[in-house]
Structure formats: structure tokens, C-alpha cells
Amino acid sequence: MAWGILQYGLFVATAWLYENRSTRSPDPIEQSLTGVLHSQMPDARPRQFLA
């Protein structure tokens, strides 16, 4: 029982850390593609991600 609780806690902590890091530092490839898309569609607004 204790092992299951520990494993669940580790899973939740890892997912939380991954989510925080992914929202703080965007992917350079995604940034370059976003720049290309905005240059093709100047009236497009960037997507707002739920935080």
C-alpha cells in the first residue's frame, strides 16, 4: 500500500514539474514555426494556453 502511494506521488510530482517546465521554456522549433506562420498570416493571434 505504501509503495503504491509513493509511486502515485512520484507520478503526480513528475507530471507537475514537466508541465511547469514546458510552459516556462518554449521549444525553439515551435518558436521558429510560429514565427513562420505569423509572417504568412499577419492578423493571426498567438494561442493562449491554459495555465
N, C-alpha and C positions, 0 to 999 in steps of 0.2 A: 504494500500500500504506500509506504514512504517512497519507494523507488518510483512509482507512478506519479506521485505528486511532484517529486523532484524533476522528473522528465517533463511533465506538463509546464512547470515553472520555467525550466530552461527553454522550452519551445516558445513560450509567450515572451520571455525576455529577448530571445534572438529575433523574433519577428518584430518586436517593438524597436530594437536597435537598428535593424535593417530598414524599417520604414522611416525612421528619423534620418538616417544617413542618406537614403535615396532622395528625400525631399530637400536636404540641405545642399548636396553637391550633385548638380545635374550631370548627365552623361555628355561628354564632349561631342559624340556622334549625334546625339539628339539635338544639341545646340546648333550644330552645323546644318542639320536637316531643317530645323525650324527656321534658321536664317534664310535658307534657300526657298522655303515655302513662303515666307513673308516677303521676299523680294519678288516672287511671282504674283502674290495676292496682297497688295499694299493695304487693303481695307480689312484684312483678317486680324482678329484679335488673338493674343495668346490664350491657350486654355488655362482655366483656373482649376487647380487640383484641390480636392478636399483635404484639409489638414486635420 
